[in-house]
Amino acid sequence: MPSLPSPAYVNAEYQSTHYNLFKDSITTPLKRALPPGVTQYAFDAAIIQFMAVVGHEQVFQGDALTEYIDPYELSEAEGKRKMPSAAVRPRNLEELRCVLAISNEYGIPLWTFSRGKNLGYGGPAPRVNGSVALDLHRMNQIIEVNAEYAYAVVEPGVTFTELYDYCVAHKLKVWPSVPSLGWGSIIGNTLDRGTGFTPTATHHQHICGIEAMLANGELVRTGQFAVSESPSSHLSKFTFGPSIEGLFLQSNLGIVTKLGIWLTPAPQAFMSCSFDMPDFEDVETIVDVFGPLRRDGLLPNTVYVSNLVEWLGMMGKREEIWPEGGAIPEWRLKELQAQLNIGYWNAKFGLYGAKEVVQAHFNELKKIVAVQAPKGRLSGEMFSADDGHTLDPASVAEPHGGFFVGVPSLWSLPMVKFRLPREGGGIGAHYDYSPIIPSNGGTVLDWVKTAKRVCEAEGFDLFCDFFMHERHVIFVNMMTFDKTNVEHRRAVQAIFMNLFEEGKKRGFSKYRSHINTMDLVASLYDFNNHAYRRFVETIKDALDPNGILSPGKQGIWPKRFRENAKLKAQL
């Protein structure tokens, strides 16, 4: 008797939430799809071979593909859902190599992902209809966690929560960085340039040593990891010759199978810091005060800033606070702001290190804020171990700890329910426009005014946050909506396109993209008649001549799709 497929998560809460998220999102029956240019006969033959490699129970087709679609799909009701033809779940390098060989033989495109939790950007759904979903979550070994040098080496299926639990279970004095949702893959998030909140928050900048499998099944390693038995494999980013790690970020040039990533050594002390300002226009002051402090090192970590509406999104449904149509009016927002005793803009960040050093940083910050942002309210709460000891992140009480001390959760998931009907029903979803913007107060103020106007023109509120890096901010315009509401779906698409056009006028690009807009975003990189795209296409064609690895990802198409109009028409 064949065994049942393993669940996506061992954690019961995560598995239940994962299963229900996908199952409850479906509003029209799943339709079967074939890989482009592949006959049913050839596809069936390939499926039999996939099953022989990974086991019958690890190959999915038809209605069993519930967990391989975009749960927030905008065009489902119109019959335009992005749909894989099958899903295959290898558990190790040898199975993965065999899957690639079969795909090469039959010309079947694969859409690769680790956990499929890039929600709001397509989730696990493929860019090309009929691709086989290559699900790597069963490749889930934590190869090493080194507390002395503060790094980890993981496979694609390892989640942020699993790495945190491993560190706790082994009493390792390191803090992994985690994003707002802990169920995603470390490798998947890092390769898509995701961020967290601790000192190693900008995940892709803390990669040290990658192993990747190319389309022909060959393995390649980067940096010192490419030196057999090197004790510096995950200690130094230096290499000999060109650095190639970047070729595997947001990429379809290979499949990352192992990744070294730096962690934060557990500090003696952590200070949970908050700063808020009351008025919409105060965003200019926040950026112009905190931006230079990010650059000069007084604030060495990411500053996370959210607006009032995003806070409201965590507290319940919109109709409970504003049952009328249109955007929530300013007078009502001011009422809610007073009731909650928060700012229109609310910044959160952490200070980490020796207790006296952390306190000195905060004291200096207080002096600067008092002069440059006197309308603002700054607070800091210190959590510290005794001298000679390190802080246990689990000892940091909420709301101060959580992802700021590397403790993962599903904290932000309820936001998607903000626009659901008060009386029940509907399906919560979100779609994002996330531009890279210079860290300049006037520039950011201009953008939030523009984004507010664009959203309100479609009856939506400005629901946003931004992450302050040293020289730029990542601005996330989130559109939460009811997927069953036709007008919501229309409005979200209109908002996205209008924000895209406004961003394009200003020279802004997005830091990541939904699968449906990858070509659109890629078109912005137009220097020298898109020389960047031609450069990457040249590498793509050399490494993946059959074009099987995630065709179309980030706007990079293999030769057979670029030159075959009939194939393109099936996308």
Sequence and secondary structure as in RCSB ss.txt:
>XXXX:A:sequence
MPSLPSPAYVNAEYQSTHYNLFKDSITTPLKRALPPGVTQYAFDAAIIQFMAVVGHEQVFQGDALTEYIDPYELS
EAEGKRKMPSAAVRPRNLEELRCVLAISNEYGIPLWTFSRGKNLGYGGPAPRVNGSVALDLHRMNQIIEVNAEYA
YAVVEPGVTFTELYDYCVAHKLKVWPSVPSLGWGSIIGNTLDRGTGFTPTATHHQHICGIEAMLANGELVRTGQF
AVSESPSSHLSKFTFGPSIEGLFLQSNLGIVTKLGIWLTPAPQAFMSCSFDMPDFEDVETIVDVFGPLRRDGLLP
NTVYVSNLVEWLGMMGKREEIWPEGGAIPEWRLKELQAQLNIGYWNAKFGLYGAKEVVQAHFNELKKIVAVQAPK
GRLSGEMFSADDGHTLDPASVAEPHGGFFVGVPSLWSLPMVKFRLPREGGGIGAHYDYSPIIPSNGGTVLDWVKT
AKRVCEAEGFDLFCDFFMHERHVIFVNMMTFDKTNVEHRRAVQAIFMNLFEEGKKRGFSKYRSHINTMDLVASLY
DFNNHAYRRFVETIKDALDPNGILSPGKQGIWPKRFRENAKLKAQL
>XXXX:A:secstr
       S SSHHHHHHHHHHHHTT  S       TT  HHHHHHHHHHHHHHH GGGEE GGGGGGGS TT SS
TTTT     SEEE   SHHHHHHHHHHHHHHT  EEEESS   TTTTTT  SSTT EEEE TT   EEEEETTTT
EEEE TT BHHHHHHHHHHTT  EE    S TTSBHHHHHHTT B SSTT BGGGGEEEEEEE TTS EEE GGG
GSTT TTTTT    SS   GGGGTT SS EEEEEEEE EE  SEEEEEEEEESSGGGHHHHHHHHHHHHHHTSS 
S EEEEEHHHHHHTTS HHHH  SSSS  HHHHHHHHHHHT  SEEEEEEEEESHHHHHHHHHHHHHHHHHH TT
SEEEEEEEE  TT    GGGS TTT GGGGT    TTGGGGGTTS TTS   EEEEEE BEEES HHHHHHHHHH
HHHHHHHTT    EEEEE SSEEEEEEEEEEETT HHHHHHHHHHHHHHHHHHHHHT  BSS  GGGHHHHHTT 
 HHHHHHHHHHHHHHHHH TT  BSTTGGG   HHHHS HHHHHT 
